[in-house]
Amino acid sequence: MGLIKRILGRETRSLGLPPGVGASQAIKSDDPYLAEWFGIRGGFSSLSPRAAENLSAVLACVNAISTALAYVPVIVYRRDTNGNRAEVPSHPLARLVRSGANDQMSWPDFVEHLVAGTLLSGNGVAVIENGSNGQLSGLRYIPWNMVSISELQSGRLAYDVSDQRGTRRYLEGEVIHLRDRTDDGKVGRSRLSRAADSVNSVHAANEHAAAFLRNGASPSGVLETDEKLSAEVAKRLGESWANRYSGANNAGKTPILEEGLKWKAAQISPEDAELLETRRFGVIEICRLFQVPPPIVQSYENNTFTNAAQAGLWFATFCLSPWARKIEAEFARSVFPSSSAYEIEMDLSGFLRGDPETRWNAHKIAIDTGVLDTDEVRQIEGWNPRPATQNEVSD
């Protein structure tokens, strides 16, 4: 009853704030994230992530983004005073990339869970675990429905994680918090809730298709008779017809009519005739929501050889690159100290180098015209300048 009162009364939730923290510093229950905290992801008017993943387009888009980012190499670099960087394979984070984020998860599994959770709920959280020597020893993914967030008096966020081991509080710097776009700069909001009407429309089309198939994939009709039927007989006939001849399992059965009944089938409606086209458009809507080109999720309608070949490049440039940059920035903020010279890079070159001939021809033209030199081209390609030769040093 208290929960319902808080929801309807739009009261402030403290979410376990420590003594001395006022109500004005708590995140209020009338914000769009209330349902997210109580496990009703995406708000009252949208589907939960679990229900949304029943839509094949949502599942395909989330899998395409999360598995692609889990697949790319992650490299730890250290920059020197000149701005040059060198790979540091001995860094604790580099070891986690090779051996696994924790005892239960490999690195690809960890990234896939973190990104998928962020896409579906707007937030992906992982606890940073340190060993006895204070060094990074693991990263533990936490499902968003196990996390409650409150704002402390200092302005920092506190993360209360509730699982089978109880409840424990973590502060900023002790967790990785990957966010989709926020409304308040603190908690991400899921795309499913921002575009609830579009997602619900696709879901409604799927439900309509399922009902159409359950009814034998045939239009409804009426039973006619010239005789007057009592209410009891009409009820019995209706129930008998529904049990024996309705549904996909009963399709094709020969009906036996009684009481002078005649079956009159209705004509298929324009809505039923356009059902397939409606569902196809729903796939495009979901792809637009996640910035995934339709060919990536095997939607090849209206495709040509040219735009299909460019789908991977578009996917890497406008979808994967922004997410990779978000992950790199969050690790720089949470895992590495503010004064650290370390950084990570998610190497998307495998996606972005789909046409090496065009790329290197452009580099050659830039060098021949003096726009770039070879070291600048190497920098564009992600390589350090070539070491000076002995002759260059003597000169």
C-alpha positions in Angstrom: 0.0 0.0 0.0 2.9 2.3 0.8 4.3 1.8 -2.7 1.0 2.7 -4.4 0.6 5.7 -2.1 4.1 6.9 -3.1 3.4 6.4 -6.8 0.0 8.1 -6.8 1.0 10.8 -4.3 4.3 11.5 -6.1 6.2 11.6 -2.9 9.9 11.9 -2.6 11.9 8.7 -2.4 15.1 8.9 -0.3 16.3 5.4 -1.5 18.4 4.9 1.7 19.9 8.3 1.9 22.2 8.7 4.9 21.2 10.8 7.9 21.4 14.6 7.2 20.5 14.4 3.5 17.4 16.3 2.9 14.4 15.4 0.7 15.4 18.0 -1.8 18.6 16.0 -2.5 16.8 12.7 -3.3 15.7 11.8 -6.7 11.9 12.2 -6.8 9.4 9.5 -7.7 7.6 11.6 -10.2 10.5 11.6 -12.6 10.5 9.3 -15.7 12.8 6.7 -14.0 10.4 5.6 -11.3 9.3 2.5 -13.2 12.9 1.8 -14.1 13.9 1.6 -10.4 10.9 -0.7 -9.5 11.6 -3.1 -12.4 8.9 -1.8 -14.7 11.4 -0.7 -17.2 10.7 2.2 -19.6 7.8 3.8 -17.7 4.1 3.0 -17.4 3.2 3.6 -21.1 6.0 1.5 -22.7 7.0 -2.1 -22.8 9.4 -3.6 -20.3 12.8 -4.6 -21.8 11.9 -8.3 -21.5 8.6 -7.7 -23.4 10.3 -5.4 -25.9 12.8 -8.2 -26.7 9.9 -10.3 -27.9 9.9 -8.0 -30.9 12.5 -9.6 -33.1 13.7 -6.2 -34.5 14.5 -4.9 -30.9 16.3 -8.1 -30.1 18.2 -8.0 -33.4 19.3 -4.4 -33.0 20.4 -4.8 -29.4 22.3 -8.0 -30.2 23.9 -6.4 -33.3 25.3 -3.4 -31.3 26.3 -5.2 -28.1 28.0 -8.2 -29.8 29.8 -5.9 -32.3 31.3 -3.8 -29.5 32.1 -7.0 -27.5 34.0 -8.3 -30.5 36.3 -5.4 -31.2 39.8 -5.3 -29.7 40.3 -3.1 -26.6 43.8 -1.7 -26.1 45.2 0.2 -23.1 47.6 3.0 -24.0 49.8 5.4 -22.0 50.6 8.9 -23.4 54.0 10.4 -22.8 54.7 14.1 -22.3 55.0 14.6 -26.1 51.5 13.2 -26.7 52.7 10.0 -28.2 51.2 6.8 -26.9 52.4 3.3 -26.4 50.4 0.1 -25.7 50.7 -1.2 -22.1 49.8 -4.9 -22.1 50.8 -5.2 -18.5 48.2 -2.8 -17.2 45.6 -4.6 -14.9 42.7 -3.6 -17.3 44.6 -5.1 -20.3 45.0 -8.3 -18.3 41.2 -8.3 -17.7 40.6 -7.9 -21.4 42.7 -11.0 -22.1 41.7 -13.2 -19.2 38.1 -12.1 -18.3 36.3 -9.3 -16.5 35.7 -11.6 -13.5 35.6 -15.3 -12.6 32.2 -15.8 -14.3 32.4 -13.5 -17.3 34.8 -13.2 -20.2 35.5 -9.7 -21.5 33.2 -10.1 -24.5 30.4 -11.3 -22.2 30.9 -8.4 -19.9 30.8 -5.8 -22.6 27.8 -7.4 -24.3 25.8 -7.4 -21.0 26.8 -3.8 -20.2 25.9 -2.4 -23.6 22.7 -4.5 -23.9 21.5 -3.3 -20.5 22.2 0.3 -21.5 20.3 0.0 -24.7 17.3 -1.6 -23.1 17.1 0.4 -19.8 19.2 3.4 -20.5 21.7 2.5 -17.8 24.5 -0.1 -17.6 26.3 -0.5 -14.2 29.3 -2.5 -13.2 31.2 -2.6 -9.9 34.9 -2.0 -10.0 36.7 -4.6 -7.8 40.2 -4.0 -6.4 42.6 -6.5 -5.0 44.5 -6.4 -1.7 47.2 -4.3 -3.3 44.6 -1.7 -4.4 44.9 -2.5 -8.1 42.0 -3.3 -10.4 41.2 -7.0 -10.1 37.8 -7.3 -11.8 34.6 -5.8 -13.1 31.2 -7.1 -12.0 28.1 -6.4 -14.1 25.0 -5.4 -12.1 21.5 -5.6 -13.7 19.8 -2.2 -13.6 16.8 -3.5 -11.6 19.1 -4.3 -8.7 20.4 -0.7 -8.5 18.9 2.3 -6.6 20.5 5.7 -7.0 20.5 8.7 -4.7 22.3 12.0 -4.6 24.4 12.8 -1.6 24.8 16.1 0.1 28.1 16.5 -1.7 26.4 16.2 -5.1 27.9 12.8 -5.8 25.8 9.8 -6.6 25.4 6.8 -4.4 24.6 3.4 -5.9 22.8 0.9 -3.6 23.1 -2.6 -5.1 20.7 -5.2 -3.8 21.3 -8.9 -4.6 21.3 -12.3 -2.9 24.3 -11.1 -0.8 22.3 -8.2 0.6 22.5 -4.5 0.0 25.8 -2.6 -0.4 26.5 1.1 -1.2 29.0 2.2 -3.8 30.1 5.7 -4.6 31.1 7.3 -7.9 34.5 6.0 -8.8 33.6 2.6 -7.5 31.2 1.8 -10.3 31.1 2.1 -14.1 27.9 3.8 -15.1 27.3 3.7 -18.9 24.3 5.9 -19.7 22.1 6.5 -22.7 21.0 10.2 -23.1 19.7 11.6 -19.8 17.1 14.2 -18.9 18.9 15.3 -15.7 22.6 14.5 -16.4 22.5 11.7 -13.8 20.4 8.7 -14.8 20.0 7.5 -18.4 16.6 7.1 -20.0 15.9 4.2 -22.3 15.0 4.6 -25.9 12.1 2.3 -25.5 10.5 4.8 -23.1 11.3 7.8 -25.2 9.7 6.3 -28.3 7.0 4.4 -26.4 4.3 5.1 -28.9 6.4 3.7 -31.8 7.4 0.6 -29.9 3.8 0.0 -28.7 2.6 0.3 -32.3 5.0 -2.4 -33.5 4.0 -4.5 -30.5 0.3 -4.0 -31.4 0.9 -5.1 -35.0 2.6 -8.2 -33.7 -0.3 -9.0 -31.4 -2.7 -8.5 -34.2 -0.7 -10.9 -36.4 -0.6 -13.5 -33.6 -4.4 -13.2 -33.1 -4.9 -13.6 -36.8 -2.9 -16.8 -36.8 -4.6 -18.1 -33.6 -8.0 -17.7 -35.4 -6.8 -20.0 -38.2 -5.4 -17.2 -40.4 -8.8 -16.6 -41.9 -11.3 -13.8 -41.6 -14.1 -14.0 -39.0 -17.7 -14.6 -40.1 -21.2 -15.0 -38.8 -23.6 -17.9 -38.1 -27.1 -17.2 -39.6 -30.4 -18.9 -39.1 -34.0 -18.0 -39.9 -35.2 -19.5 -36.7 -35.4 -17.8 -33.3 -32.8 -19.1 -30.8 -33.1 -18.9 -27.1 -30.3 -17.3 -25.1 -29.2 -20.7 -23.8 -29.0 -22.3 -27.3 -27.1 -19.2 -28.7 -24.6 -19.4 -25.9 -24.1 -23.2 -26.4 -23.7 -22.9 -30.1 -21.2 -20.0 -29.7 -19.1 -21.9 -27.2 -19.2 -25.1 -29.3 -18.1 -23.3 -32.4 -15.3 -21.5 -30.6 -14.0 -24.7 -29.1 -14.2 -26.9 -32.2 -13.4 -24.6 -35.2 -11.5 -21.5 -34.0 -7.8 -21.2 -33.7 -4.8 -22.4 -35.8 -5.0 -26.0 -34.5 -8.6 -26.3 -35.7 -8.0 -24.8 -39.2 -9.3 -27.0 -42.0 -11.9 -28.9 -39.9 -15.3 -29.5 -41.5 -18.0 -27.9 -39.4 -21.3 -29.7 -38.6 -24.1 -27.1 -38.4 -27.3 -27.6 -36.4 -30.5 -25.7 -35.7 -30.7 -24.6 -39.3 -27.5 -22.6 -39.1 -25.6 -21.3 -42.1 -22.0 -20.0 -42.1 -21.4 -16.7 -43.8 -17.7 -15.7 -44.1 -16.8 -12.1 -43.9 -14.5 -10.6 -46.5 -10.9 -10.0 -45.4 -10.4 -6.4 -44.3 -8.0 -4.0 -45.8 -6.3 -3.9 -42.4 -5.6 -7.7 -42.5 -4.4 -7.4 -46.1 -1.9 -4.7 -45.1 -0.7 -6.6 -42.0 2.5 -7.8 -43.6 3.4 -4.3 -44.9 2.7 -2.8 -41.4 5.1 -5.3 -39.8 7.8 -4.6 -42.3 7.5 -0.9 -41.6 7.7 -1.7 -37.8 11.2 -3.2 -38.4 12.3 0.1 -40.0 10.9 2.1 -37.1 12.9 0.0 -34.6 16.1 0.2 -36.7 15.6 4.0 -36.8 15.3 4.0 -33.0 18.7 2.3 -32.5 20.5 3.8 -35.5 21.0 0.4 -37.0 20.9 0.0 -40.8 18.1 -2.5 -41.7 20.5 -4.9 -43.6 22.4 -5.4 -40.4 19.3 -7.1 -38.9 18.5 -9.0 -42.1 15.9 -6.6 -43.4 16.7 -6.4 -47.1 13.6 -4.7 -48.5 14.3 -1.9 -51.0 18.0 -2.8 -50.9 20.5 -2.4 -53.8 24.0 -3.7 -54.0 25.4 -0.2 -53.3 23.5 0.6 -50.1 23.9 -3.0 -48.8 27.6 -2.7 -49.2 27.7 0.6 -47.3 25.5 -0.7 -44.5 28.5 -1.9 -42.4 30.4 1.4 -42.8 27.2 3.3 -41.8 26.7 1.0 -38.8 30.3 1.5 -37.6 30.3 5.3 -38.2 26.9 6.4 -36.9 26.1 3.7 -34.4 29.1 1.8 -33.0 31.6 4.8 -33.0 29.4 7.0 -30.6 28.9 4.0 -28.3 32.6 3.1 -28.3 33.4 6.7 -27.5 31.0 6.6 -24.6 32.6 3.5 -23.2 36.1 4.9 -23.6 35.1 8.2 -21.8 33.4 6.3 -19.0 36.4 4.1 -18.3 38.6 7.2 -18.4 36.3 8.8 -15.8 35.7 5.8 -13.5 38.7 3.4 -13.8 41.7 5.6 -14.4 42.7 8.4 -11.9 42.0 11.9 -13.1 45.8 12.6 -13.4 46.5 9.3 -15.1 48.1 9.2 -18.5 46.3 5.9 -19.4 43.4 5.5 -21.7 41.6 2.8 -23.6 40.7 2.5 -27.2 38.1 0.3 -28.8 39.6 -0.5 -32.2 36.8 -0.2 -34.8 39.2 -0.2 -37.7 38.0 -3.6 -38.8 34.6 -2.0 -39.5 35.7 1.3 -40.8 38.3 -0.1 -43.3 35.8 -1.7 -45.7 37.4 0.0 -48.7 41.2 0.2 -48.2 41.9 1.0 -51.8 40.0 4.3 -51.7 41.4 5.2 -48.3 45.1 4.7 -49.3 44.6 6.4 -52.6 43.3 9.4 -50.6 46.4 9.2 -48.4 48.7 9.1 -51.4 47.1 12.2 -52.9 47.4 14.0 -49.6 51.1 13.2 -49.4 51.8 14.0 -53.1 50.1 17.4 -52.7 51.9 18.2 -49.4 48.7 18.3 -47.4 50.0 15.5 -45.1 53.3 13.9 -44.5 53.8 10.2 -43.8 53.8 10.6 -40.0 50.5 12.4 -40.1 49.1 9.6 -42.3 50.4 7.1 -39.7 48.7 9.1 -37.0 45.4 9.0 -38.9 45.7 5.2 -39.1 46.3 5.0 -35.4 50.1 4.4 -35.6 52.9 6.2 -33.9 55.4 8.2 -36.0 58.1 6.1 -37.6 61.4 6.1 -35.4 64.1 8.3 -36.8 66.9 6.5 -38.7 70.6 6.9 -37.9 71.1 9.2 -40.9 68.3 11.5 -39.8 69.8 11.6 -36.3 73.2 12.6 -37.6 71.8 15.3 -39.8 
